Amino acid sequence: MKASTVNELKQELVNMTEPQLVELCLRLARFKKENKELLTYLLFEAHDETSYIQSVKKEMDEQFANINQSSLYLAKKSIRKILRIGNKYIRYSGSKTVEAELLIHFCVALNESKIPYHKSTALANLYNAQLKKIGSSVESMHEDLQYDYLKELKKLSA
């Protein structure tokens, strides 16, 4: 089966009645955890981004606290997992502000974790890639917000 384009899906959804749309959303939510999480975000958390950011930061902090630091290999796997989860939450929001906030928090938490990520080329590259992503998301923001985020970005780059 070939998937339809977004435009074709939009045209079909416009022609559906409200009960049909509700049933369709519920069927989508049943099949994949990510669909259910996205629907939860859109229905309950999208209206209050600050509390959403705080809850994601709290989850990241808990995961950083549970990192197995016995070897750099195990720490690297955990760090990648934390970043993957953070990126999933960023994707749900689609906001550049949320992206900058969460990635800055990730970099700060990585620095505070005392994991010697500079000894691993992969982790150092991962950290630098996040700094670049922060920079690109900050560029598309309003000038007042840019100033605050660029200050934090300079601290992380040093």
PyMOL commands that set and color helices and strands:
alter all, ss='L'
color gray80, all
select helices_A, chain A and resi 6-14+18-31+33-45+49-65+72-93+96-112+117-119+121-139+143-157
alter helices_A, ss='H'
color red, helices_A
deselect
rebuild
show_as cartoon
